[in-house]
Amino acid sequence: MNYSYPLNESWTTKEIVDVVNYYSFIEKAYEKGIKQQDLILAYNRFKQIVPSKSEEKQLDREFEKQSGYVPYRVIKYAKDQNATDLVKMK
């Protein structure tokens, strides 16, 4: 991993940790797979920090540009799965 996560300078340390955790879960969904429930919990926390849809899209575009991973597709797929499923992107 030779990229940085998109962050907002106004966030608290706890919020930064939670956002980094969310994006690391997106990575895991592509690389190894992650429990759907864990991913949804991380996304819900992310949405508490970033309630604005436009800011979410901006951060996701930055993340995708740096990593090649698409958060929107991962979350959409996770929401369509059963709670016990593993989310693994191809």
C-alpha positions as CSV (number, residue, x, y, z in Angstrom):
1,M,0.0,0.0,0.0
2,N,1.7,3.2,-1.2
3,Y,-1.1,5.6,-0.8
4,S,-2.8,7.7,1.9
5,Y,-6.3,7.8,3.1
6,P,-8.5,10.8,2.4
7,L,-8.9,12.7,5.7
8,N,-10.5,16.0,6.9
9,E,-8.3,18.2,9.1
10,S,-11.4,19.1,11.2
11,W,-12.0,15.5,12.4
12,T,-11.0,14.4,15.9
13,T,-8.4,11.7,16.4
14,K,-11.1,9.2,17.1
15,E,-13.0,10.2,13.9
16,I,-9.7,9.8,11.9
17,V,-9.2,6.3,13.3
18,D,-12.7,5.3,12.5
19,V,-12.5,6.6,8.9
20,V,-9.1,4.9,8.4
21,N,-10.7,1.7,9.8
22,Y,-13.6,2.0,7.3
23,Y,-11.3,2.4,4.3
24,S,-9.1,-0.5,5.5
25,F,-12.3,-2.6,5.5
26,I,-12.9,-1.6,1.9
27,E,-9.4,-2.8,1.1
28,K,-10.0,-6.1,2.9
29,A,-13.2,-6.6,0.9
30,Y,-11.1,-6.6,-2.2
31,E,-8.0,-8.4,-0.9
32,K,-9.3,-11.2,1.5
33,G,-12.9,-10.6,2.2
34,I,-14.6,-9.2,5.3
35,K,-17.7,-10.0,7.4
36,Q,-20.7,-8.1,6.0
37,Q,-21.8,-7.1,9.5
38,D,-18.4,-5.6,10.4
39,L,-18.3,-3.7,7.1
40,I,-21.8,-2.2,7.6
41,L,-21.0,-1.2,11.2
42,A,-17.8,0.6,10.0
43,Y,-19.9,2.3,7.2
44,N,-22.5,3.4,9.6
45,R,-19.8,5.0,11.8
46,F,-18.3,6.6,8.7
47,K,-21.7,8.1,7.9
48,Q,-21.9,9.6,11.4
49,I,-18.6,11.4,10.7
50,V,-19.4,12.2,7.1
51,P,-23.2,12.7,6.8
52,S,-23.0,14.7,3.6
53,K,-23.4,12.6,0.5
54,S,-21.3,15.0,-1.6
55,E,-18.4,14.8,0.9
56,E,-18.7,11.0,1.0
57,K,-18.5,10.9,-2.8
58,Q,-15.5,13.3,-2.8
59,L,-13.6,11.2,-0.2
60,D,-14.5,8.0,-2.0
61,R,-13.2,9.4,-5.3
62,E,-9.9,10.3,-3.7
63,F,-9.6,6.9,-2.1
64,E,-10.4,5.2,-5.4
65,K,-7.9,7.3,-7.3
66,Q,-5.2,6.4,-4.9
67,S,-6.0,2.7,-4.3
68,G,-8.1,1.5,-7.2
69,Y,-10.8,0.3,-4.8
70,V,-14.4,1.5,-5.2
71,P,-16.1,2.0,-1.8
72,Y,-19.6,2.5,-3.4
73,R,-19.5,-0.9,-5.1
74,V,-18.4,-2.6,-1.9
75,I,-21.1,-1.0,0.3
76,K,-23.8,-1.7,-2.4
77,Y,-22.8,-5.3,-2.6
78,A,-22.7,-5.6,1.3
79,K,-26.1,-4.2,1.7
80,D,-27.5,-6.8,-0.8
81,Q,-26.0,-9.7,1.2
82,N,-27.3,-11.7,4.2
83,A,-25.9,-10.7,7.6
84,T,-23.7,-13.8,7.8
85,D,-22.1,-13.5,4.4
86,L,-18.5,-12.7,3.7
87,V,-18.1,-9.7,1.4
88,K,-15.4,-10.5,-1.2
89,M,-15.0,-8.3,-4.3
90,K,-13.5,-9.5,-7.5
